[in-house]
Amino acid sequence: MLIHTALYPKFHCTQKVKSVNSSVSESTTLKDVPFHSQMQNELNQLKKGVKDPLSSSNKFCFCCSRRHFMAALGAAALLPIHPSRASDVLSPADSMAMLNRLHPPRPDWYEEFYATAMNTSMKSYEVEIEGYKSELFANLRGQAKQILEIGIGTGPNLKYYASEGGTSVYGVDPNRKMEKYAQAAAETAGLPAANFKFLHAVSESLPLRDTSVDAVIGTLVLCSVADVNLTLQEVRRVLKPGGIYLFVEHVAAADGTALRFVQGLLDPLQQAVADGCHFTRKTGKNISEAGFSNVDSRQVVLSTASLINPHIIGIARN
């Protein structure tokens, strides 16, 4: 997450901007399977007494089958249904356990304050980065119908991609107070209410099936997750083959620069006041080494971002 930059004085620096042209080809899509078909299969297995292949005695185990069936049933209201085994589903209980471990519950007043601050303090930043985002999110047109945005926050990105007909969006954020702002942003963007689902979870444990989305979006989120590499592995897990990951992240300034020195000095304070945000992460390296088949990115410096410079903007293909 991004801190309200008014808390820090603007730090001016001169830095050469690198640019790599981004290109994305059409992603592969898979056909959804209605939930009732999966549920009926589970019931048929129970009726026939199918043997559990994992049982050492190779005898039918009602409790195990019932557990898988209930997990699928409990998750159905939240999860997109795609061809997948029941074991591919991360149950809500597992997701909540990870949320509580990596992002312990904050007081309501704090989460409300932070959500409100994010909704009101980022306007100048969003104005400056609008051109970059418009270019980046244009890659989704005709390419993605099932979209997941990690760290969706108040939903500032929805206006760039949510208006295309037939688009469904899942927004993940650990701050439950972001939901009302994200829902309002989705409505303003023209996304039908039935096509938007806010999921209270962390990016390290996404409550979605394997290969269930065409695209994943993350802007200013890897700076504050507890585990960058685990988050990127989750992104790859939920993406369909050929799916794309669009990212905008701030990263550490070049070693030896004055800006990098100041970032290192203020990093502990930044983490404390900005809900875990780090100044000094080399996120571009993490993305490059995450196992994507291709990564195209460029680096930019934004005047409104103060100490959270430079930014990397790019596309990774699963």
C-alpha positions, 0 to 999 in steps of 0.5 A: 500500500502507498502512504499519503506522501504529504507525511514526507517532504518531497525529495527531488532527484534526477534519474534516467528513465528506462523503457521497454516496450510491452507486448501481449498476445491473446490469452488462453481461456477455459470454459467454466463448468456449472457448480451443480455439475460438480456437486452432482458428481460429489453426490454420485460418488457418495452414493456409489461408495467410491474408494478413497485413493489416498486411504491406506486401507483403500476403503471408502471413507465417508468423512473424507468425501464429506469434507471435500464436498462441504469445502466445495459447497462452502466456497461456491458463493465466493469462488469462480467455478472452473474445471478443477479438482476439489483439492484445488480449492482453498477453503474460506477457513484456510484463507482466513487463517492466513489472513489472521496470521499475516495481517492480524485484525486491526481496530475498526477505527484504524481500518476505516481511517486508513481506507478513508485516507487512501480514498482522499489523499491519492488524487494527485498521484492518480492524475499523474499516473493516469497516462501510464495506467491507460496504456497498461490496462489497454492490454486487457481489452478483448484479452480478459473476462475473469480478472483478479485485482490484488490489493484492490483498495478503494478501486482506483484502477476499475475505471480503466478495465471494468466497463468492458461487457462481460467482465467479472472482477474479484478484488482482494484486500486485507482491509475490509473497510475498503469494500464500500469504496471499491464497490462504489468505484465498480459502480461508477465504472459501469461494472454490474454489481453481480460481476464484482466480488470483494474478497477479504483476504491476503495476496499470499493466500488467494481464495480462488481455484487454480487457473481460474482467471485470465488476468491479475492486476496489482498496483502498489501492493507488493511493497506491503505484502508480508511475503513477495515471493509467495504472493507472486506464486499465488498470482501464477497459480490462479492465472490460466496458461498464457494469462497476464499479470499487470503491475505498477510498483514502487521499488528501491532507488539505485544503490549509492544515490541520495534517494536510496540513502533517505529511503533506507533511513526512513524505511522503519517509519514507513512500515509503521505508518503505512501499514507495512509498506517498504521503501527498499524492496527490489520488487522488479527482481522478484517478478523477474525471478518468479517463473513467468514465461516473459516479463516486459517492464519499464521504469519511471519517476513520478513527481507526486510520488516523493520518496516512493520512486522509482516505479516499475510498470509492466506485464508478465505472462504466465 
